[in-house]
Amino acid sequence: MLANPKKRKEIAKLFIEYYQQSKVQELIVNQHFHRETMLIANTLDKEYPKKKIRNLKLDTIKSFPYIILNYFEYYKEPYNIYHSLATFKNGVPIFYYSGITQKEKKERQSNWLKTATRNIINFDFYLDIDSNNIQGLKITAQDTARILEDVKKKYSKDAKCIFTGCGFHIVIPNFFKGSKKDILKMKKIAKKYNEKFSEQIDYKTVEARRVRKTENSLIYKEGVKYIFLCKEVFPSKLENFYYQDYIYKDIK
């Protein structure tokens, strides 16, 4: 299947329409307070299979049109919305893209990362469980049900499961203090769950800048005929999971 920029532009318009809803904006901004915002577009473009924009600060409803809607409009891509697992003490440091060369960009990113890392005060408990394809989601959901039950028993009854379009996140917000020691502890926990329950749990990339999909956001990956809605999946729904329940729009 070939990349289709024209179709992606059309889908980006659907995203803009969805994100113009005031209730949606409110739900998303509440999750991004004092967390880094990142946009990722998954394409079939061989040169740019993943288009990323990060270092964004989405902390008020007033900032939503600039941070979200303008990027969708300007770049004509259906970006998936993510936020950091980390919460920052003094909010997200501002990152200026204007008037920037590649050398300046690297320097600014390095300075941004140093400032942000020093100010991490909390870090989510987080397990990322991916499926190889849509057809495999039902089996992955059953694995996730067992993992979620174990997490609730060992760590917190507040643990919840979120459908990500390609699998599931298990999350306990602000569970760790966010120190390097705690982040390493999270990585060890993820590795144990990988070995005990499912090889589809990603543990190798658990680090201070790790991000996760935002609930109530739209999910699109070029080549998939659906736009999904990222939302919580209750335990009773995992054992008999139907991905059709999470389709926002069929775009075949």
C-alpha positions in Angstrom: 0.0 0.0 0.0 1.3 3.4 -1.0 1.4 6.6 1.0 -1.6 8.9 0.2 -0.9 12.5 1.4 -4.2 13.7 -0.2 -6.2 11.3 1.9 -4.3 12.2 5.0 -5.2 15.8 4.4 -8.9 14.9 4.2 -8.6 12.9 7.5 -6.8 15.9 9.1 -9.9 17.9 8.4 -12.0 15.3 10.2 -9.6 15.6 13.2 -10.0 19.4 13.2 -13.8 19.1 13.3 -13.6 16.7 16.2 -11.1 18.8 18.2 -13.2 22.0 17.8 -15.6 20.6 20.3 -15.3 22.5 23.6 -15.9 19.4 25.7 -13.2 17.4 23.9 -10.8 20.3 24.4 -11.5 20.4 28.1 -11.0 16.6 28.5 -7.7 16.7 26.7 -6.2 19.9 28.3 -7.0 18.4 31.8 -4.7 15.5 31.0 -1.9 17.7 29.6 -1.5 20.1 32.6 2.2 20.3 33.5 3.0 17.5 31.0 4.7 17.7 27.6 2.5 17.4 24.6 3.7 15.5 21.5 2.1 15.0 18.1 2.9 11.9 15.9 1.6 11.1 12.5 2.1 7.4 11.4 2.4 7.3 7.6 3.5 5.0 4.8 5.9 7.5 3.5 9.3 5.7 3.2 11.3 8.8 3.9 9.1 10.1 6.9 7.2 7.1 8.3 6.8 9.0 11.6 6.3 12.7 11.7 6.9 14.1 15.2 6.3 17.5 16.9 7.2 17.6 20.5 8.3 20.0 23.3 4.7 21.5 23.2 2.9 23.1 26.1 -0.9 22.5 26.2 -2.0 23.7 29.6 -5.1 26.0 28.9 -8.1 25.9 26.7 -6.8 29.2 25.1 -3.7 27.4 24.0 -5.6 24.6 22.3 -6.2 26.2 18.9 -2.6 27.2 18.6 -1.0 23.9 19.8 -3.5 21.5 18.3 -5.7 22.9 15.6 -3.0 25.1 13.9 -0.6 22.2 13.6 -3.3 20.0 12.0 -4.2 22.8 9.6 -0.7 23.9 8.7 0.9 20.4 8.3 -2.2 18.7 6.9 -1.5 15.6 8.9 -3.8 13.6 11.2 -1.5 13.6 14.2 -2.1 11.3 17.2 -2.0 13.3 20.4 0.3 12.1 23.2 1.4 13.4 26.6 4.4 12.7 28.8 4.3 10.1 31.6 6.2 12.7 33.6 4.6 15.7 35.4 6.8 18.8 35.7 7.0 20.9 38.9 7.0 24.3 37.1 5.0 23.3 34.1 6.4 22.4 30.6 9.4 24.6 29.6 8.5 26.8 26.6 10.3 25.7 23.4 10.6 28.2 20.5 10.6 26.8 17.0 10.7 30.2 15.2 14.0 31.4 13.6 15.7 28.1 14.2 18.6 26.3 12.4 19.3 22.6 12.9 22.3 23.5 15.2 20.1 25.9 17.2 17.3 23.3 17.4 19.7 20.7 18.9 21.0 23.2 21.4 17.5 24.2 22.4 16.3 20.6 22.7 19.3 19.8 24.9 18.6 22.7 27.2 14.9 22.0 27.2 15.6 18.3 28.2 18.0 19.3 31.0 15.5 21.8 32.5 12.5 19.4 32.1 14.3 16.4 33.6 15.4 18.4 36.7 11.7 19.3 37.3 10.0 15.9 37.1 7.9 15.5 40.2 5.7 12.5 39.2 5.8 9.7 36.7 2.9 7.4 35.7 2.9 3.6 36.2 2.7 2.5 32.7 2.6 -0.7 30.6 2.3 -0.6 26.8 0.8 -3.8 25.4 0.7 -3.8 21.6 -1.0 -6.2 19.1 0.6 -7.2 15.8 -2.5 -6.3 14.0 -6.2 -5.5 14.4 -7.2 -9.2 14.2 -5.0 -10.0 17.1 -6.5 -7.4 19.4 -9.0 -9.9 20.9 -6.2 -12.2 22.2 -4.1 -9.1 23.3 -7.2 -7.9 25.3 -7.4 -11.2 27.1 -3.7 -11.0 28.1 -4.3 -7.4 29.1 -7.2 -8.4 31.4 -4.9 -10.8 33.3 -2.2 -8.1 33.6 -4.6 -5.4 34.7 -6.0 -7.8 37.4 -2.4 -8.4 38.7 -1.5 -4.7 38.7 -4.7 -3.8 40.6 -3.8 -6.5 43.2 -0.1 -5.6 43.6 0.0 -1.8 43.0 -3.3 0.0 43.0 -7.0 -0.5 42.5 -7.0 2.7 40.6 -5.1 1.2 37.7 -7.0 1.5 34.4 -6.8 0.2 30.8 -6.9 2.5 27.8 -7.4 1.3 24.2 -4.7 2.8 21.9 -5.8 1.6 18.4 -3.0 -0.9 18.2 -3.2 -2.3 21.7 -3.6 -1.1 25.3 -2.0 1.1 28.0 -2.3 0.1 31.7 -1.9 3.3 33.7 -1.8 4.6 37.2 -1.3 8.4 37.0 1.4 10.0 39.1 2.4 6.7 40.7 6.1 7.2 41.0 8.0 10.3 42.3 9.8 10.7 39.0 13.4 10.3 40.1 15.9 8.3 37.9 15.7 5.5 40.5 11.9 5.3 40.2 11.9 5.4 36.4 14.4 2.5 36.4 12.1 0.7 38.8 9.2 1.2 36.3 11.4 -0.3 33.6 12.1 -3.4 35.8 8.4 -3.8 36.5 7.6 -3.7 32.8 10.3 -6.2 32.0 8.9 -8.6 34.7 5.4 -8.4 33.1 6.9 -8.9 29.7 8.5 -12.2 30.9 5.6 -13.4 32.9 2.5 -12.4 30.9 3.3 -11.1 27.4 6.2 -10.5 25.1 4.2 -7.7 23.5 4.8 -5.5 26.6 7.4 -2.8 25.6 9.9 -2.2 28.4 13.0 -1.1 26.6 12.0 2.5 26.0 10.7 3.4 29.4 12.6 6.6 30.1 12.0 10.2 31.4 10.6 11.5 28.1 8.3 8.5 27.4 4.8 9.6 26.2 1.4 7.9 26.0 -1.7 8.4 23.9 -4.2 10.9 25.3 -7.7 9.6 26.3 -10.6 11.0 24.2 -8.2 11.7 21.3 -8.5 10.3 17.8 -6.1 7.6 16.5 -5.1 7.1 12.9 -2.4 5.1 11.2 -2.1 5.3 7.4 -3.0 1.9 5.9 -5.7 1.2 8.5 -9.2 1.8 7.3 -10.5 3.1 10.7 -10.1 6.2 12.8 -10.2 4.9 16.4 -11.1 6.7 19.6 -8.6 6.4 22.5 -10.7 5.6 25.5 -10.8 3.6 28.7 -11.7 -0.1 28.5 -13.3 -1.6 31.6 -12.2 -5.0 32.8 -15.6 -6.6 31.8 -15.0 -5.5 28.2 -11.5 -6.9 27.9 -12.4 -10.6 28.1 -14.8 -10.2 25.1 -13.2 -7.3 23.4 -14.6 -5.8 20.1 -12.5 -3.2 18.5 -15.6 -2.1 16.5 -16.9 -0.5 19.8 -14.0 2.0 19.5 -14.3 3.0 15.9 -14.9 6.8 15.4 -15.1 6.6 11.7 -14.7 4.0 8.9 -12.7 5.6 6.1 -12.4 2.7 3.6 
